[in-house]
Amino acid sequence: MATFGKIETQIDPSEAGKDFPVQTHVMFTIRGQSQTGIVTKQLKNAAVVEIDEKQDNGELINHSNGVVVINYKQMEKI
């Protein structure tokens, strides 16, 4: 299968990121509200998190397509 120039690179997360592997359930604050979600991809200093859908965060889900990038230092495991 062709990748059309996409280079797949291995991203080594920072020391803080080692506590948040993919599929970790986390809590974080965005726009002043506490949210929860699941880490779907690790980056160097942050993670891509799929937001858990709740009754009061429909607008956030809509604006962010259900995912956000959060710095490891702003997350905690739940």
LOKOLRO-234126 format. One record per residue (C-alpha): y, z, x; residue number from 1. Coordinates in Angstrom, 1 decimal, decimal comma. Each point is the difference from the previous one (the first is absolute). Layout:
N
+--------+--------+--------+-----+
|     py |     pz |     px |  nr |
+--------+--------+--------+-----+
|      Y |      Z |      X | NUM |
...
+--------+--------+--------+-----+
***
This chain:
78
+--------+--------+--------+-----+
|     py |     pz |     px |  nr |
+--------+--------+--------+-----+
|    0,0 |    0,0 |    0,0 |   1 |
|    3,4 |   -1,0 |    1,4 |   2 |
|    2,6 |    2,7 |    0,5 |   3 |
|    3,0 |   -2,4 |    0,5 |   4 |
|    1,5 |    1,7 |    3,0 |   5 |
|   -0,5 |    3,6 |   -1,2 |   6 |
|   -0,9 |    2,2 |    2,9 |   7 |
|   -2,0 |    3,0 |   -0,9 |   8 |
|    1,1 |    2,9 |    2,3 |   9 |
|   -1,4 |    3,5 |    0,3 |  10 |
|    2,8 |    2,5 |   -0,7 |  11 |
|   -0,4 |    3,3 |    1,7 |  12 |
|    1,7 |    2,7 |   -2,1 |  13 |
|    2,1 |    2,7 |    1,7 |  14 |
|   -1,3 |    3,5 |    0,5 |  15 |
|    1,4 |    1,0 |   -3,4 |  16 |
|   -1,8 |   -2,9 |   -1,6 |  17 |
|   -3,4 |    1,1 |    1,2 |  18 |
|   -0,1 |    2,6 |   -2,9 |  19 |
|    0,5 |   -2,7 |   -2,6 |  20 |
|   -2,9 |   -2,6 |    0,2 |  21 |
|   -0,4 |   -2,7 |   -2,7 |  22 |
|   -1,1 |    1,5 |   -3,4 |  23 |
|    1,7 |    3,3 |    0,7 |  24 |
|    1,7 |    1,5 |   -3,2 |  25 |
|    3,5 |    1,0 |    0,9 |  26 |
|    3,2 |    1,5 |   -1,5 |  27 |
|    3,5 |   -1,1 |    0,9 |  28 |
|    3,5 |    0,0 |   -1,4 |  29 |
|    1,9 |   -3,2 |   -0,9 |  30 |
|    3,3 |   -0,3 |   -1,9 |  31 |
|    0,0 |    3,8 |   -0,2 |  32 |
|   -3,3 |    0,2 |   -2,0 |  33 |
|   -3,4 |    1,1 |    1,3 |  34 |
|   -2,6 |   -2,7 |   -0,2 |  35 |
|   -3,7 |   -0,4 |    1,0 |  36 |
|   -2,0 |   -2,9 |    1,2 |  37 |
|   -2,7 |   -1,4 |    2,2 |  38 |
|    0,5 |   -1,3 |    3,5 |  39 |
|   -1,0 |   -3,7 |    0,0 |  40 |
|    1,1 |   -1,1 |    3,5 |  41 |
|    1,1 |    1,9 |    3,1 |  42 |
|    2,9 |   -1,2 |    2,1 |  43 |
|    1,4 |    1,4 |    3,3 |  44 |
|    2,3 |    2,7 |   -1,5 |  45 |
|   -0,6 |   -0,5 |   -3,7 |  46 |
|   -2,5 |   -0,9 |   -2,6 |  47 |
|   -0,2 |   -2,3 |   -3,0 |  48 |
|   -0,7 |    2,3 |   -3,0 |  49 |
|   -1,2 |   -1,2 |   -3,4 |  50 |
|    1,9 |    2,3 |   -2,5 |  51 |
|   -2,0 |    1,8 |   -2,7 |  52 |
|    1,2 |   -1,1 |   -3,4 |  53 |
|    1,4 |    2,8 |   -2,2 |  54 |
|    2,0 |    0,1 |   -3,2 |  55 |
|    3,3 |    0,7 |    1,8 |  56 |
|   -0,2 |   -2,5 |    2,8 |  57 |
|   -0,4 |   -3,3 |   -1,8 |  58 |
|    3,4 |   -1,3 |    1,3 |  59 |
|   -0,9 |    0,8 |    3,6 |  60 |
|   -3,3 |   -1,8 |   -0,4 |  61 |
|    1,7 |   -3,0 |   -1,5 |  62 |
|    2,7 |   -0,2 |    2,7 |  63 |
|   -2,4 |    0,6 |    3,0 |  64 |
|   -3,0 |   -2,0 |   -1,4 |  65 |
|   -1,9 |    3,3 |    0,2 |  66 |
|    0,2 |    0,4 |    3,8 |  67 |
|    2,4 |    1,6 |    2,5 |  68 |
|    0,3 |    0,5 |    3,7 |  69 |
|    0,3 |    3,6 |    0,9 |  70 |
|    0,4 |    1,6 |    3,4 |  71 |
|   -2,9 |    2,3 |    1,0 |  72 |
|    2,4 |    2,9 |    0,5 |  73 |
|    1,0 |   -0,2 |   -3,7 |  74 |
|   -3,6 |    0,2 |   -1,3 |  75 |
|   -2,4 |    2,8 |   -0,5 |  76 |
|   -3,7 |   -0,1 |   -0,9 |  77 |
|   -1,1 |    1,2 |   -3,5 |  78 |
+--------+--------+--------+-----+
***
